[in-house]
Amino acid sequence: MYQQNASAPSGRRETVRRTKRNRIYCLGLCALLILMLFMPVFSWIRAVNTEELYGVMNLKASVVKKLTADHSVLTFLSFVETSKQGVLGFWAFLLLIVSAAAIVFCLLTFAVYLRGSGRQAEKGMLRTFSVFQKGMCFSFLAAAGTVGLILYANAHYGMTGFLPGFAPCAVLALSAAGYAVSKRLEKEERILYREHGFLRELRKNWVLFLFLVPCFVFFLINNYLPMTGIYFAFTQFNFRDHLFASPFVGFKNFEFLVRSEILHLTQNTILYNIVFIVVGNVLQIFFAILISHVTNRYLRKTSQTMIFMPYFVSYVILRVLVFNMFEYEVGLVNSFVTSLGMERIDFYNTPHYWPWLITFFYLWKNIGYGMVVYLATITGISTEFYEAAQIDGANIYQQIRYITIPLLKPTFIILLLYALGGIMKGQFELFYQLIGNNGMLFNATDIFDTYVYRITTTQPLSMGLGTAAGLFQSLFGFVLIMVTNMCIKFKNPEYALF
């Protein structure tokens, strides 16, 4: 018993000593990170034999004057754009993305180390080492990718036109050394905190990981490989040169969108989606609560079916219905108005009616679908809560306010986060079918999706513009959902998605 008690303080002292030592090592790794952060601005690629190289590229003297011999990761794409060498653009673009990922993970390492969260304190420096190693891997890939790009460029032009600068060689050595040191320190931390790594987990549960392979293959083929198409947004695509050799134009496609009333399109898209999300969810919750309190079984099923049925009406049929209702000459509404001795209403030439009409028909079509989710949540609420509330004297309205609505909160937040991710992607079918190409209504009804459709169908080979608009929408939604999730995590961590 005495030996056991004596060994406990010794173990704690050993833990403290190792933790302090590892933190000192971690400070050295942080100094390495600071150096790595400045590496992208140094010379990564040097142009040599420039006269012969520029001759092979068929560059004009005016273009040659704008080019420099030394290029960093950040400036090599500018060289590609100025020299019109699209064949190097895609690989240089990938190199820039990998370098940006390395910088992000380096900054995250600082954040994780300085934050000192409870999770990190429980497991020492394991989280810091994990993020640091990812940064080193991306840095190594960036340096190795630079060498690969140089080899590819020299092979393409049939001459030694490019050589690696000092930075990629230094990054290769420093990232490999930093990864090796962090792995050694991480191993000690894992022994100290009795944590095992991924390889041991893989050996232990290899059958379970084997079942995940089809899932990974599916997402790789259908979700990650198509992301290569993002490069369309930075090129002036033509079929002769194909995607990987089309001229790299940088942000010119985005500049076109900025000049094309992007703020007005963004405002319309966001405002419509905010109304759809807020009013839609409120009405879905309202109808779900109403139906859940219908005691007659057949009436409940009939009501639920009647509310859900409009979801199956196609937008083409909806267009026919709306046109027959609001057409100027023989529309149902104008026929009724004229029968009362009033003037006809020119709906299709009056923009201010359509925000209300579009919102109404969207809600009419989609309330039933969203209501099912909330109704399933209400059905899953234990009846014991309501029975206890009835014993305490709570009426039906108090039960809804203090039991039903609070328990619907997690479902609402999850659906809200999913909806915010696509807030820049409007209901294209709804807007296009109801409005079509009626230019009189564009000011009040034009959204990003309809605008992109028009420019991609009216302008030849405008794939870059369409991809640029889609990329802007995706990035906007990504940032919004990350910020919203962060706010929810700060307020109620159990409701956050991640």
N, C-alpha and C positions, 0 to 999 in steps of 0.2 A: 504494500500500500504506500509506503514511504517512497519507494523507488518510482512508483507511478506518479505521485504528486511532484517529485523532484524533476521528473522528465518533462512535465507539462510546461513549466516556465522556460526550460531549456529549448523546447520546441517552439515556443512563442518567440524567444529571442532569435532563434535561427530564422524564423519567418520574417521578423522585422529586419534582420541583417540582410537577408536575400532581397527583400523588397526595396530597401534603401540602395543596395548595389545595382539592382535592375533599373531603378529610377535614374541613377547616375549614367548607366549605359544608355538609357532611353534619352537622356539629355544629349548625349553624343549623337544618337541617331537623329534627334531633332535638328542638330547642327548640320548633319548630312542632308536632311530634308530642305533646310534653308538653301543650301548650295544647289540642290536639285531643282528648286523652284526657279532659280535664275538661269539654269542651263538652257532653256528654250530660246533665250535671247542671244546666245552666243552663236558662233559659226558652226553649223551642222553640215552644210553642203557647200563645197567650193567648186566653182566652174573653172576648168583648166582648158588649155588649148582653145581659148575663146574664139579666135578668128576662124579656125577650122570648124568649131562647134556651131557658131552662128551661121557659117556658110552652109552646113548640113541642114540647119533649121530653116534656111531661106529667109532670114530676117533682114529687114530694111535697116539702113543706117540710122534712121530716126528712132526705130525701136531699140537698136543696140545701145544708143546713148542713154536710154532709160534703165538699162539693166546693170546690175552690179555683179561682182564675182563671188562674194560671200553671201550666203543666205542662211537665216535661222529657220527654225520650224515655222515661225509666224510669218516670214516673208517669202518663203519659197512658192506659195500659192500665188502671190503677187507676180512673181517671175513667170509662172505658168500662164497667168491671165494676160500679161503684157506681151509675152512671146507667142501667144496663141498655140501653145503646145499642149493641147487637150489630152494627148496620150499619157502625159505625166500627171494630169489633174486628179484622177481618182485616187491614185496611190498617195499623192501628196495630201489629199483630203483625209484619207484614212490615217495618215501619219499625224496630222493635226489633231484628229479626234482622240487618238491614243495618247498623245502628249497632254491634251486637255484632261483626260481621265487621270493621268499620272499626277497632274497638278492638283486636281480635286481630292484625290486620296491623300496626297501629302498634307493638304490643308485640313482634311478630316482627321488625320493623325494628331495634329496639334489640338484640334477641338476635343477629341476624345481624351487626350492626355491631360489637358488643362481642366476639363469639366469635372473630373473626379466624381462621377456619378456613383450611386450605391451599387449598381451592377458591376462597375469596374472595380470598386473597392472590395467586393466579395471575391473576385477572381484575379486580384492583382493587376498585372499589366497585360493580361491575355488579349483583351479587346484592342488595346493599343498596338500590340505586336501584329495582330491579325490585319488591322487596317494598314499598318506600315508595310507589311509584306505585299499587299495588293498594290500599293503605290510603287514599290520596287519592281513588281512584275510588269506593270504598265510602262515604267521608265525603261526597263530592259527591252520590252517590245518596241518602244519608240526608237531606241537606238538601233536595235537589230533591223527594224523596218526601214530606217534611214539607209543602212548599208544595203539592204535589199533593193530599195528604190534606186540607189546609185548604180548597182550592178545591172538592174533592168534598163535604166536610161542609157548606160554605156553600150549594152547589147543592142538596144533599139537603134541607136545612131551609128553603131559600128565603129566606135572610137572611144578613147578615154576622155570624156568630156566633163566628168564630175568625179570628185574625190571627197571622202568624208573629212570633216573638220575635226577640231580638237574635242568638241562637246560630245558627239556620240561615242567616241572612244572612252572618254572619261565616264560617261553615264553607264556604259556597259560594265566597266570595272566597278564603279561605286555601287550600282544597283545590285550586282551579284554579291559583292562583299556585304552590303547592308542586309540583304536577304539572308545570307548565311549566318551573320551575327545574330539577327533577330530570331532566327530559327533555333539557334543554340540557347538563347535566353528564354525563348518560349518553352523549350523542352524542360528547363529547370522549373519554370512556373507551373507547367502541367503536372510535374511530379509533386510539387509543393502543395498544389490545390486539388490533386487527384483528378485531374481532367485529362481525358485522352483525345487524341486528334482524329481527323477525318479518316485517315487510312485504317486505323484500328476499328473505327465504326464500320467502314466498308468491309473489312474482313469478317467482322462479326455478323453483319446483316446483309451479306452480298445478295441474297435472294430477293430481299425487299428492294434493294437498289436496282436489281435486274428488271423488276416490274416497272420501274420508272423510265427505263430506256425508251419504250414506245412513246411515252408522253414527251420526253425530250426531243425525240425525232420529229414528232408532230409539230411541236412549237418551233423547232428549228426550220422546218420546211415552210410552214405556213405563216410564221410571225417574224422570224429573225432574218431569214434570207431575203424576203421582200423589202426589208428596210434598206437594202442597197439602193432601191429606187429613190431614196432621199436625195441622192446625188443629182437627180434630174433638176432639182431646184437651183443648182449652181451652174448649170450648163445651158448652152443654146443647142438643144438636141437636134441632130439630123441623122437620117437613116444611113447615110453614106459612111459616116465615121463611127456609128453605134455609140452606145452610152459611154463607154470607157475611153473614147477618143474624141468626143464632141468638144467644141471649144468651151473652156472654163470661163465663166463670166462673173464669178464672184457673187455679189449681192444685187446684181442688176435686176433680176426678177423680183426681188423684194422691193427694190426702189420703184418698180412699175406699180406694185400693189399700193405702196405708200402714196404715189401720185394719183391713184385711182380711188380716192375717197375711202381709204381703208378704215378711217376713224368712224365714218358714217355707217359702213357695213358692220364694223365691230359693235357699234352702239345698238344697231337694229337687232343683230344676232343675240347679243347678251340680254337686252331688255325682253325680247320675246321669250327666251329660254328661262329667264327669271320668273316671268309670269307663269309659264308652263309648269315650272318646278314647284313654285310656292302655292299657287292656286290649285294646281293639279293634286299635290299631296294633301292639302287641306280637304278638298272635296273627296278624295279617295278615303281618307280617314273617316270623314263624316258619313259617307255611305256605308262603309264597312261597319261602323258602330250601329247605324240604323238597322242594317240587315241582321247583325248579330243579335239584336233584341226582338226580332220578329219571332213570335212563338209558334205560329202555324208553319208546319214544315213545308207544305206545298206552296204557300205564299212566299216563303223565304227563297225556295229554289227558283220560283218563277221570277221574282224580283232580281235575283242575282243573274239569271240568264238574260233578262231583258236589258240590264245595265251592261252586261259583258258583250252582247251581240254586236254593237257598233264597231268593236275592235276588228271584226272580220270583214267589214266593208272596205273594199279596196279604194285607194285614192282616186282611181279613174272613175269609179261609180260615184264617189263623193263629188267629183268635179261636175258630173252630169246633174246630180241633185242640186248643187249650188247654182249652176247656170240656169236651170229651170226655175229656181226660186227667185233669182235676182236679175234675170235678163230684162232689158229695158222695155221691149215691146210686149212680149207675151209672158213675162215671168209671173210667178204666183203672187209675189209681194206687190208688184205694180198692178196686176189685175185687181187685187183686193183694194189697193189704194185708189185706183180710178173708179172703182165701183162705189166708193164713198165720196166721190166728187173732188178728190184731191189731185195734186200734180204728181206725175211720175217721178221716181227717184232714179237718177243715173248712177247706179252703184259702180259700174265698171269704168267710170271716168271721175270718180270722187274718192280720193285716197283715204280720207279720215274714217270711212266706214270699215275698212278692211282689217285694221288691227283688232277690232272687236269681233268681227266675223271669223277671222283666222283663229283667235283664241277660243271662241265658242266651239267651233267645229273640232279643234284639237282636243278640247276637254270632253266633248261629246263622244269622241272616238276612243279616247284612251283612259277615261276614268275607270271603266270596268276592269281593265287589265291590271292597273295598279291596285285597285280595291281588293283583288284576290289575295295579294301579298299581305295586306293589313288584316284581312279577314282570317287568314291562316294564323297570323300571330295572335289575334284575339281568341281564336278557338283553342290555342295552346295555353292560354292563361288558366291557371288552376281555379276551379270553382270555389275552393276553400276561401280565397280572398273575398269573393262576393258574399259568401255565406257569413263570414265573420263581420263584414261591413253591414249586412242586414241586421245581424244581432245587435250591433252597436247603434242601429237606428239610421243608417245612411240611406237616403233615397237613391233612385236610379241615376239622377244627375250627379250626385256626389260620388257614386261608384264610378261613373265614367270619368269624372274629373280627377279623382285621387287614386284610381286603380288602373283603368283601361289606358288612359292617355299616357301616364308615366311609363307603363310597360310597353307602349308602342314607340317610345323614344329611341331605343337602340335601332329598331327597324327603320325608323325615319332617318336617322343619321347615316346609316349604311346606304340607303337609297339616295340620300342627298349627295353623298360623296361620289357615288357612281354617276349621278346625273351631272355633277359639276365637272367631272372629267370630260364630258362631251358638250359643255356649255357653248363652245364655239362652233359646234356642228349642228346646224339647225335642221328642222324637219323638211328636207329637200322636197320629198314627194308632196307634202302638204302645200308648200308654197308654190311649187312649180305647177301643180295641177290646178290650184285655185286661181293663180295669177297668170301663169304662162308667160308670154312675151309682151304683156301689156305695159308699155313704157310709162303710161300715165300713173301707174300705181307703184313704180319702183321706189320712189322716195320714201314711202311708208312701209313697203313690204320687202324690199330687196335685202337679202342676207348673203352671207359668205358663200354658201353652197350654190345658190342660184347664180350669183355673179361668176363664180369659177366655172360653172357649167356653160355660161354664155361665152366667156372668153376662150374656153377650150374648144367650143364648137364653131365659133365665128372666126378665130384666128388660126391659121395653119401652123402645125407643129408647136403649139404653145404648151407642151408638156411641162416645161420648166415653170411656167406661171401657175399652172394647176398644182404642181407639187409644192411650190413655194407657199401657196395659200394653205394647202393641207398641213404643211410643216408648221406654219404659224399657228393654225388652229390646235394642233396637237401639243405644241410647246405651251401655248396659253393655258390649255386645259390641264397639262401636267403641273405647271407652276401653281395654278389655282387649287388643284386637289391636294398638292403637298402642303400649301399654306393652310388650307382649311383643316386638313388632318392634324397639322401641328397645333393649331388652335384648339381643336377638340381634344387632342392628347394632353394639352396643358390643363384644360378644364376638367375633363373626364377621361382618363387614360383607358378605361375599360371599353369605351365606345369607339376608339380609334381603329382604323383598318390595319395599321402597322405602326 
